[in-house]
Amino acid sequence: MANMTSLQILSLDANEFSEDIALSPLKKLTSLHYLSLSDNHFQIPISFQPFFNHSKLMHIYAENNEFYVDTNIETLEPTFQLNTLVLSGCGERSAIPKFIYSQHNLKTLKLMHFNLIGEFPNWLLENNTMLNTLSLVNNSLSGPIELLAHSHMSLEVLDISNNFLDSHIPMEIGASLPSLLYLGISGNSLTGSIPPSIGDMRWLQGLDLSENYLSGGIPEKLTMGCSSLRFLTLSENNLQGEIFSEKFSLFQLVNLNLDGNYFFGSVPKSLSNCFNLNSIDFSNNNLSGRIPSWMGNMSSLQEIIMPNNGLEGPIPINFCQLQFLLILDLSNNNISGSLPSCFSTGQIVYLHLSKNKLKGSLTTQFCHISSLVTLDLSDNQLSGNIPDCINMLGELSYLILKNNNIEGEIPSQLCKLQKLSLIDLSQNHLSGHIPSCLNLTPFDELYKDGSFVPNRGLSMSLSYFKNTLSIGEPVHFTTKNMQYSYKGKILSYMSGIDFSCNKLIGKIPLEIGHLSKIQVLNLSHNILAGQIPSTFSNLVQIESLDLSYNNLSGKIPPQLVELYFLSTFSVAYNNLSGEVPARIRQFATFNESCYQGNPLLCGKPMKSCSATSPPPMI
């Protein structure tokens, strides 16, 4: 390659190259105009000194490589003037490379995931009047954001998210950067209010100020002036007041994320004219009043996420018209009334209505939502039986119905749900036997070999679920005697059964012991009888096993000591007898409370078995 001295364009993207650039033949290719090294394992000196003689070089792309700080740097300046410099990857803590100070023709500069230190480099704007894109995401920049005294008319994208910038957002930012299309300052330590001058950015399409300490409200000048705004994210701040005033021109909004603030009042009626709105996230605020029926007329809505507020009244029947709705999360509000019968249509993937005041029976309305992956109706006042048609929910992975008034038997049709990962039917009035045919598989297992193919008509909604694994809506599940919130990728690994606090009878099916992937099994507070199945030794992933408060008898299988991940265990208050499992491995951590209420049990940590032996015959 060193002989290709006339080469002008070179792309080595997406390979496994791993040599040190300073020792490679690339430094001899002085005719290069365009060089792309992205997605490799190159070791690249952050000074870029090996390329200082490449006077024709204009574009460098080196994303996802390894960068190091060179110790022997000559006091030279590069002969090139770059238009494009895109670098990202792991690197040592360092300042912005010195050679960038000599660049005056930059249009695109991205230095991401670098651990760069120092203050916000406003000199980049001064030196590069044609700079269009500046991204310094995920570094260690600190101090205030200081802008130039005059306007920079060319900059369209500024993203300085995930740094340690503090103080206020400059009040004159709108006048200083009037041409911005996107402004991202999320994940910093900014305080103060949102500058009204942002409303002077007439072409702004995306604004992300999330995960800071901003206070006050959303400026009216912003909601009137940024009429091109499509993506607004102000999540996880200290903002308050009513969300929008009547003066509102953000009719192009597609995504609106205001979660994790202190907004109060009702859902703003000004949104009723945002016909392109795709996603609303108002979770974790202080909103009140009824859910407006006009939301059902917003035909583009795919996500309605408003848990942890004070919303009340019924779920509007107009929601039946939202044919593209994928997520509906109204959990932990004061929603009342019954479940709309129209839920039989659409392609909902996540349905979270827990911790409300919903009444009525579980009718067949859900059985036709064949795309459902999560159904969480826990902590309501629902009654009736689990419908037999539940087997029609072929994609269901998470079924959470705990703490209702559901009665009848656990339908054997649940056994036909081949993708079920987590099922919680605890704190109801269920009776009868535990189905022996239950089959649970962690969601992540379905995709391990890439062989899973969604059913007809479901590819869009299920691919959506896969793409949101890193975000997703949380599912609450009790394990190790504590309720945890699982979401995203962690949730996809989770598998468990909770049938506690019901009126189940009969023996524990031997087949439960073949569910080798589950982490949680809670059958406590029922009327189960018979012996603990020896097959439970096959529950090799189990972390929490609770069989307390039943009528179980016989010995505790000694093979349970092979359960190496077991950290919570209870068989208290049964009719068990004999010697408890050997006090080794995990069982060495279980105290007497795990066995209490079984007077015929013996062995450490209980009383000695010799003390319970009958006296010899004379």
N, C-alpha and C positions, 0 to 999 in steps of 0.2 A: 504493500500500500504506500510505502514511503516514496516510491517512484512516480506516483500519480500526482505530480505537482501541478497539473492543469485542472484537477478536479475542482468543481465549483459547488456542487451540492452533494452532501453526504448525510444519509439517514441510517442509523444503526439501532433504531428503536426496538424495544421489546425483544431483547435477546438475553443471554446470560453472561455477557462480557464482564470481566471483573478486574482488569489490569489498571494500574495507575496511569492516568492520562499523561502525567509529566514524563513518563518513560515510554510512551507509545509513539508510533510513527505519525500520529495526527499533527504533531507540532511542525512537521515538515510540509504539510499541505497548505501552503501559504496563499493559494488561489481561492480558497473556500469563501463562498458568499453565505452559505447556509449549512449549519451543522446541528444535527439532532441526535442526542445520545440517550434519550429518555427510556425509562423502564429497563435499566440494567443494574450492574453492581460495580460500575466504574468508581475508582477512587479519584476524586477531582479536587485539585487545590482550589480553595475558595478565591485565591488571588487571580486565577486564570492566566497566570504569567506565561505558561507554555504557548499561549495564542497571541501574545503581544505583537508578534511580527506579522500577523494575518491582517494586513491593512484593508483587505476587501471584505472581511467578515462583517455581516450585518445582522444575522439572525442566529441565536444560540438557544437551543432547547435541551435541557438536561434534568428533566423531572425524574424523581424516584431513583436517585443514585446516592453515593456516599461522598460527603465533602469533608475535607480536612483543612486545617490552618497550616500553611507552609511557614516554616521557621526561617528559611534563608531566602528572603525576598529582596531582589535588587530594586533599587530606586529608579525604576523605569516607568514610563507611561505607555499604555497600549497605542498601537498605530491605528487600531480600528475605531470606528464610530458606529455603535450598534443601533439598530431600530427595535430589535426584539431581544429580550433576555428573560428566559423562563427557567428558574431553578427551584428544585424542591428535593427534600430528602433529609436523612439524618446527618447531623454535623456537630462539630464542636461549638461551644459558646464563643461567639465572635461578634465584632462590629460589622456593619455593612461594608463589603469589600471596597478597598480604596480606589480600585480602577473605575468604579461606577461614578466617582466624583468627576472624572474627566469626560464623561459621556454627555453629549448635548443634543443627540438626535433620537433619543429613545421615544418610542410610541407605546410599547408594551413592556412593563417591568413587573415580574412576579418572582418574589423571593419568599417561598412558603415553607413552613415546617422546618425552620433552620436553627432556632434558638438564637436569633440575632438580638443583640442588646443595643442600648442607646435610646435616644429620644426619637420622636416622629421626625423623619428626614424631610422637612419642608424645602430644603435646598434642592431636592430632586425636581420639585415643581419649578423652582427658579431656573435651574440649569436646562430643563427640557420643556420648552414652551409648547411642544407638539405632543407631549405625553398624553396618551389616551386612556391607558389602563395601568393602575398601580395596585398591586396586591401584596400585602405583607402579612398574610394570615398565619396564625399559630407560631409566633415568635416570642421574644421576651422584651419587646420594646416597652418603655416606661415613661412616666412624666406626662405633662399636658400635651394636648394636640395644639400646636401653634401653626397657624396658616400664614400665608403671605399677606402683605398689606394690600396688594392689588389682586385682581381677579385672574384666575387661570382658566382660560376659555376653552381649552381642548380636553380637559380631563372628563371622561365619561364614566369611568368605573374606579371607585376607591373602596378597597376592602382591607381594613386593618383589624379584623376580628381576632379574638383569642390572643391578646397580648396583656400587658399590665398597665395600660394607659389609664390615667386618672384625671382628676379635676373635672371641669365642665366641657361639654361640647361647645366649641367657639360660637358665640352668639351670631357672628357675622358669616357663618359657614355658607349660607345660601348665596350671599353676594360674592364670596370668595370662589365658590365652585358652582357657578350657575348652570353649567352644562351637564351635570351629573345625570346619568341614567340609573346608576346603582350606587348606594352608599351602605356599607356594612361596617359597623363598629361594635358588633356583639362580643360578649365574653371579655369585657374589660372591667374597670372599676370606676366608671364615670358616674358623677353625681350631678345634682342640679336638674334643671328642667330641659325639656326638648325645645331647642331654639325655634321660635316662630319663623325665622328667616329660611328654614327649610322649604317653606311655602313658595319661596322665590325660584326653586328648582322646577321650572315648568315642565321639563321633560323627564323628571324622575319617574322610574318605573318600579324600582325595588328599594325598600328601606328596611334595614335590620339593625335595631338598637337593643336587641334582647340581651338578657343576662348582664345587666349593669345595676346601678343604684339610682336610676333616674326617678324623679318625683314630679308632682304636679299633674296636669292633664295633657291631653292631646291638643296642641294649639289649633285654634279655629283657622288661622292663616294657612296651616298645613292642609287641613281638610278642604279648603277652598282653592288653594293655589296649585296643589299637586294633582291636577286633574288627569294626568296620565298614569298615576300610580296603580300598579297591578299587584304588588306583593308588599304587605305591611306587616312587620313582625316586631312587636314591642314586648315580648314575653319576659317574665321573670325580672321585673323591676319593682318600683314602689309607686307606680302611677295610680292616680285616684280620680274621683269625680265621675260624672256621666261620660259614657264612651265618646259619643259624638253629639255636637249641637245640631240645631236645625240647619245651620249653614254648612252645606256639605256638597262636594263636587267629586268625590272619589268613586265615580260610577263605573270605572274600569277595573275595580278590584277583582282579583281572582282568589288570592289567599289572604286571610286576615287572622293573625295570631296575636291575641292580647292576653294570653293565659298567665297566671301567676302574678297578678297585680291586685289592686284594691278598688277596682271600678265598681260603682254601684248604680242603682236605677235599673231600668228595663232594657231589654234588647232593643237597640236603636232602630226606630222606624225608617231612618234615612237609608238603611241598607236595603230596603224593599225595592229600590230601583237599581240595585247592583245585579243585573241579570247574568253577568259572567262569573259571579261568585261561585267558587269551587269548594272552598274550605273555610269554615269558621271554627276558631278555637277560643272560647271564652272561659275555659276551665280555671278553677281556683281563683275566683273573684267574689264579689258580694252582690251579684245581680239578683233581682227580685222580680215579682210580677209573673204574669203568664207567658208561656212560650207563644209568640205571635203566630197567628194562622197564616199570615202572608208568607212565612218561610216556605210553606208548601208550594208556593207559586214560583220559587226560584229553581227552575228546572235543571240548572247546571250543578246544583249542590251534590257533592260526593261525601263531604265530611261535616257533620254537625257535632261538635265536641264542647259540651258545656257542663261537665260534672263539677261538684263541689261549689255550688252556689245556693241561692235561696229561691229558685224558680218553683212555681206552683201551678196548680190546675192540671187539666188533662193533656195528654199528647194530642196535638191538633190532628183531626182527621185528614186535613190537607196534606199531611206528610205522606199519605198514600200516593200522591202524585209524583213523588221524588223517585223516578225510575232509575236514576243513576247513583242513588245513595249507597255508599259502601260502609261508612262508619256513622253510627248513632250512639252517642254517649251522653246520657242525661243522669248518670248515677249521682247519688248523694245530693239530692234536691228534695223538694216536697211535692213531687209529681203525684197526682192522685188519679182516680178513675180506673178504667179497665184498659187492657191492652187492645189497641186498634186491630180490628179484624183484617184490615187491609195489609197487614204485614205479610200476607201470603204472596205478595208480588215483590218485584224488585230483585236486587242482587246484593243485599247487605252481607258484608263479611264479618264485621264486629257489631254486636248489639249489646250495649251495656246500659241496663236500667236498674241497677242495684241500689239499695238504700233509699227507697222512696216509699210511697204509700199506695202503691198499686194494689187493686183488689180484683176479684173475679177468678175464674178458672183458667187453667192452661188448656185452651182449646186447640184445635188443629191449625190455627192461623200460621204457626211457625213452620209447619211441616213442609210447606211448599217453597220456603226460602232455601233452595238447594245449595246456595253459595255460602251459607252460614259456617263460619269457622269458630266464632266465639258467641255463646249465648249466656249472658249473665243477668239473671233476674233475682239474685239473692237479696235477702233482707227487705222483703216486701210483705204483703198480706194476701198472697195468691193462694188459691185453694184448688180442690179437684185433684184428678189423677194426672200423672205424666201420660200424655197421649201415646197410644200404640204406634201411631204413624211417625214417631220420632225417628224410626229407621230410615225415613226418606231424606234425612239430613246427612247425606253421605260424606260431606266435607267437614262435619263437626269435629273439632279437636278439644274444645273447652266448654263443658256444660256445668254451670254454677247456679244451683237452685236453692242454696242453703237458707235456713231461717225463714220459711214460709209456713203455710198450713197445708201443704201437699199431702195427700193420703193415698191409700191403695198400695198396690205392690210395685216393686221396681220392674218395669216391663222387660221381658227377655229380648224385645226388639232392640234394646241398647247394644246387644251383642253383635248386631249387624253394622255398627258404626266402626268401620275398620281403621279410622284415623283418630279415634278418641284418645286423648292424652291425659286429660284431667277431668275428673268428675266429682262434684261436691253436692251431695243431697242431704247433708247433715241438718239437724234441728228442724225436722218436719214430723209428719205422723205416718211415715211409711211403715207397712207391715209385710208379712210374708217372708219368703226366703230370698237370699242373695243369689242372683242368677250365676250359674256355674260357668257360663260361656263368655263372660266379659273378656274383652281383649283390648289392652291399652298399649299405644305406641307413641313415644315422644315425637312431636311434630318434626323435629330435625331429622329423625330416622327416615322419614318419607322421602327425603331429598338426598340422602347420603350418596347413593350410587347414580343419581341423575335419572333414574328410571321412572319416577313418578310422573304420570301424565294426567292433567286435570280432566274431569269429565266434560262432555260436550257443553259448550256455552259458558263454561266457567273460567276459561283461560285468563280473561281480563281481570276478574275479581281476585282470583287466587294469585296471579302474578303480582297483583297489587299487595296482597298480604305478604308475600315473600319479600317484596321490595321495601316494606315498612317494618321488617323484623327488627331493625335497629332502632325504631321509634315505637310505634304501636301504642295501643291503649293497655293499661295495666290490668291484670287479673289478680284478685286477692284470694289467697288460699292459706289455710292454717296448717303449719307444719312445725314440729318440735314445740307444740303448745303455744305458738306465737303466730299471729296473722302477718303474713308478708305480702308485699306487692311485687308481682313478677311481670316483666314486660320485655319486649324486644327479643333479642337472641337468647337471653336467660330463660324466658318463658318457653321457648321452643325446645329446650332440653328437659323441661319439667314434666313429670308424669306422676299421678297419684290418685288415690281413692279416699273419699271421706263420706262414710255412711253413718257417722256417729249421731247419737241423740235421736233415735227413731224407735220403732217397735218391731225390729226385724227378729225373726225366729229361725230355728233350725240350726243345722251345722254350717260351719264355715266351709265352703266348697274347696276341695283339694286343689282345684284348678287355679284358684287365686295364687297359689304358690308358684305357678308357672309364669307369672307376670314379672319377669326378671328385670325389667327396665324401670319399674316404679320406684320412686324415692319415698313415698308417703302412703301408709295404709292405716286408716283410723276407723275401727268398727266398734268403738267404745259406746257405752250407754245404750245397749240394746238388750235383747233377751236371747242371745245366741247361746246354744248348748253344744255338747260334744267336745271333742278334743281339738287342741291347736294342731293344724295339719303339719306333719313333718316336712311337707313340700315347701314350707316357708323358708327352709334353708336355701332354696333357689332364688330368693329375693336378694340377689347379690348387690343391687344398687340401693337397697332400702336404707333410709336415714332415720325415719320416724315410724315406729310401730306401736299402736295403742289398741289393746284389746280389753281394756279395763271395764268394769261394771257390766258384766254379762253373767252367764251361768255356765261358763266353760269348766270342764273337768279333766281329770287325767293329769299326765305329766307335761311339763314344758319341754318340748323337743330339745335334747342336748345339742343337736346339730346347729342350733341358732347361733352358737359362738363363732360360726364361720361367716357371719354377717359383719364384715370388716368396716362398713360405713355407718352402722347403726349407732346413733348418738342419743336418741330418745326412745325409751322402751317402757311400757307399762302393761301389766296383766293384773293389776290390783282389783280386789273385790270380785273374785270369781269363786269357783269351788275346786281349784287346782290342788294337786297333792304331789308328794314325792320331793325329790331333791331338785333344787333349782340348777340351771346350767352352771358349769364350772366358771369360777371367777377369774377368767382370763380374757385377754383382748378387750373388746368393747364392754363385755359384761363385767369387767373389773371396775367400771365406772358407775354401775347402777347400784343405788342404795336400797335400803329396805322399803322405802315408799313405793318402789316399782312393783313390789310383790304383796304389799299389805292387804288385809282382808281375805287372805287365803290361809286359814289356820292350819291346814294340813301340809303346807309347804315347809321345807327345811333346807338347811345348808346356808353357808355365808352368802349374803349378809344377814340371813334369817337365823333362827335358832339352830343349834346343832342337830343333825339328823339322829344321832345316838340318843339325844334327850327325848325323842318322840317314839323310840322303839318300845313295844309292849313289854311288860315284865316277863321273865322266863316262867314256864310252867313248872310246878312242883309235883 
